[in-house]
């Protein structure tokens, strides 16, 4: 098996939820949005965010500012607010030192996901990134995993690993792509989905498993 690992971004490598709350608080304050508009926005962006969400916000609440400006401000605020714990960055650096190829496969708009990677320092530690916004497809679609492999300069045929918190997207998608999987427990597990190869409580535990993997 190739020494290749893909990681999910939001909820796995980076803490999206706390960053989202902070970013929206700042955005709503700077644009003087009404409580109703803020409530709408928090609900709309709970799982993911796109530029289209801000076009709908503008239309629904009659805002004068352009949707493009709102989106860009949100991207900048999220990039500033999102965090990756030092021990996670250190773990990825250890994987690289051990000759692992590291990719990120993430559902989300391309510009904001890459801004998060840059803002957290993760961009310097990964070999390739595939965001669902690149091809307008989402995990668990195998095509997104194939794009990630291509951007890492490798081929899925060699096998590898997928690490993530979403049972269907990360673990189900990883299985379909021929990868071994490590699940960060937390979300409900769908009935009928094959089990992950490992289950952990923290992404650093997943990194430890990978570092302890033996190679022939």
N, C-alpha and C positions, 0 to 999 in steps of 0.2 A: 504493500500500500504506500502511496505517495505521502510524503511528509507535508501535507496540505491541510489547512484548516480554515473554514469560513466562520465568521462570527456575525450574528445579528447585531444591530447597533442599539436601537431604543429598548431599554429594559434589560439589556444584556451587558454591553460595554459602557453605555452611558445612561444616566438617570434623566429620562425625558420628563417624567411627571413633575418633579420639583422645578425643573427649568421652565416647563410650560406655565406653571402657575406664576412664577416670577416674571416671565416675559410678558404674559397677558396683563398682569397688574401694571407693569410699566407702560405698555402700549395703550391701555385704556385710560391711564392717567394723562399721557402725553397728548392723546387725541380727544380728551374730555368726552369719552363715550358714556352714554347713559347706562344705568344699572341693567336695564333690559338688554341693551346691546352687548354688554359684558357677559351677561348670563348666556345669551345666545352663542357668543363666540366660544366661551369655555365648553359648552356642550358640543358644538360643531367640531372643535379641535381636540376632543378628548382622546381619540385614537390616532388620528393623523391629521395633517394640515396640507392644504394645497392653495394655490393662488386663487382658485375658483371660490374657496370659502370666503375670501375677502371681497370678491365681487358680489357675492350674495349678501354679505354683511352691509356693503355700501348701498345696495339696492333696497334691502329690507328696512334700513333705518335712515335712508335719505342723506347719507354722508356726502360732504363736498370733496373730501380728499379722494384721490384716485385709488382704485384697488391695487394698482401696481406699487404705489407708495406705501400703502398699508402692509402689503406682503413683504416688501423689502425691509421695512422697519421691523416686522416680526422676525424675519430671517436673521437680521443683525442682532436683535435682542436674544433670540434663542442661542445663537452662536456664542454670545457673551455669557449666557446663564448656564448652559449645559456643562456638566462636569463628568470626568472620568477619574475614579479614585487612583491615587499614586500606585497602589499595589497592583492594580490592573495594568497600568502602563508598564510597570516593572516586569510583570509576568509576560506581557507581549514581547518586551525586549529580550527576555530569556528565551522565548520561543524562536525569535529571529536568530539569536546567537547559537541556537541548537539546529540551525539550518531548516527551520520550518518556513513554508510559504504561507502568508497570512492574507486572507481576503475578508472583505465585509460585504454581506448581501443583505440589503435593507429595503423594506417597503417604505416609500416616501418620495417626495419631490427631490429631484437631483440637486438643486441649488441649496436647499436647506440641509439635506443630509451631508453634503460635502462641507458646508459651513460648520456644522457640528463637529465633523471629523477634524477640521482645521483648528477650531476653537478649543478642543480638548487635548490636542497634541497627538491624537490617534493617527492622523494622516501620515505622520512621519514613521509609523510603525507597521503600516499595511502595504502590501504589494499591489493590490487592486481593489476597486470598489464597483459594485453593481447595485444601482438604486432602481426601484421599480419605475420611477419617472423617466429613466433612460429609454425604456422600450414600451412604456405603458402596459407593462405586465407586472404581476405581483407574485410573491411567494404564495403557494408552493409550486408555481410554474417552473418546470425544469429549465426553460430557456433562460431564466434569470440566473440560475446556477451556472449554466454554460457560459453566459456572459461574464460572470465573476471569474470563472476559470481562465477564460481567454485574457481578461485584463490582468490576471496574475501570471500570465505566460505559461500556463499549464493546461492539461487536458483532464476532464472529468473521468476519463477511462482509467486513469491511474488510481482512482479512489481518493479517500481523504475523510475529513470530519466536518460536521456542521454543529455549531453550538448556538443555542438560542432559547428564548423563554416562551415562544409561541408554539403550542403543540402541532397545529395544522401547518402553519407556514414554515416553521424552522425544522421541526422533527419530521413531519410528513413530507415536506419538500425535500429534506435531506435524504430520506429513504428513497424517494422517487429518483433522486439524482445519483443513487448508488453510493451514498456516503454513510459512514457511521455517525452516530448522533449522540449529543449530550444535551439534556434538557435541564434548564433552570426552573425548578418547580415553582408553582404559584398559581398559574391559571388552571381552570378545570380541564381535565383530560377528556377529549371526545371519545365516545364509545366506538369501538372498532378500529381505532388508530393503533398501528403497531407500536410496541414499547420502544423507548429510546434505549440505546446501548448502556448509557449511564444517566443517573439522575443526581443533580447536585443542588445545593442551596445558594451557591455563590459562583460567579464566573471564575474566581481565582481557583476554586476547587477543580473546575474543568481544565484550567491551564495546567494544574498539577498532574492531572490524569494524562494529559498529552505529553508533558515533559517526562513522565515515567514510562511512556510507551516504548516497547522494545522493537528494534528494527533488525531484520535479517541482513 
